[in-house]
Amino acid sequence: MTSDTRRQVDLAAVTALLREVGDLHHRAYRITDGEHADWATWYATWLVELSELPQLLGRDVVRSELVHVLVEAGREPADGVPWEETYARRIAERFTA
C-alpha cells in the first residue's frame, strides 16, 4: 500500500487504549509495582482480545506480532514523548503498512 491508500488510524484512540492497558497492568501487578518480565504478552493479549484495537486498525491483529512491536517500541529512546504515543505510532505503522 502506498501512503496515499494507507488506512488512517486514530492515534489518540490507540494511545488511550495503551494508557488503559498500562493502568490495568500496573493494578494487576501492584504487588511488584508493575514489574513483570512478560509484560508485552500481557499487553498484547488484552489489546487483541479485550479491546477495540483490531477495529481501530481495521484488521485482525496476531498477538505474537503485536508482542514483537511492543518490545521493539520499548527499545526506542523516549525523547520526552509519552510512551503511549510512541507505541501507538509504531502499532499504527506496522499494522497499516
N, C-alpha and C positions, 0 to 999 in steps of 0.2 A: 504494500500500500504506500502511496505517496503521502507526504504530509498534508496534501490537499484533501485526500479522501479518508484520512485517519479520523476515527471517531473522537469527538471531543468529550473528554471526561471531566466531570465536575470535581475538580481537585479539592475544593472546600469540603465537599461531602466525603470524599475519601479520607481527607485529613481528619474530619470529625470522627469517622469510624476508627481510625488509628488511635485517636485520643481516647475513645471509648474502650477499645480493647486494651490499651495501656493501663487505664484505670482499673478495669476488671482484673487484669493480670496482677497488678500490684495488690489488689484486695485478696485475690486467691492465694497469693504467695506472701501475705503480710507477715507470716512468721519468719520469713527470710528477708524481709524488707524488699520484696520484689525480685530478689536474686533467684535465677532459675536458668540452669545451663541450657535447657532445650526450649527457651522462650520462643524462638521463631516457629517451631512446630505448634506450640500452644496458640500463638497469634494466628497462624495460617489456618488452623483448624476452625477457630472461631470465625475468622473473616470469611472463609469459604462456606461453612455450614450454618452459621448463625447470624450472618449479617447480609446487608444489601450489596456487598461488593460485587458479586457477579452481575447483578442487574446494572449497577453503575458503570461497569466496564463493558456491558453489552455482550458478555460471553461467559462460558464456563471457565472456571479457574481450577487448575490442577494444584492441589495442596503442596506437593513437593516442589513444584516450580515456584510457587509463592514463597515457600521457605527459603529457597535459594535467593530470590530477590530481596527478601527481608535481611538475610545475613549479609549480602553484598552491600545493601544500603547502610547497614550498621557499621561498615568499614570505612564509609566516606567521612571526611572531616566535617565537623558541624558548621564551621564558618559563621557561627552566630545565628544560623537558621534553625528554627524549632525542628526537632527530629521528625515530627509527624509530617511536616511539609516536604522534607527530603524524601521520606519513604513514600509519600503519596505520589510525588513526581516520578520516582523510579518505578512504582507499580503501574502508573498510567503509561509510561514509556514502554515498559515490557509487554503489557497486555493489550496495547492498542497498536503495536507495531505491525 
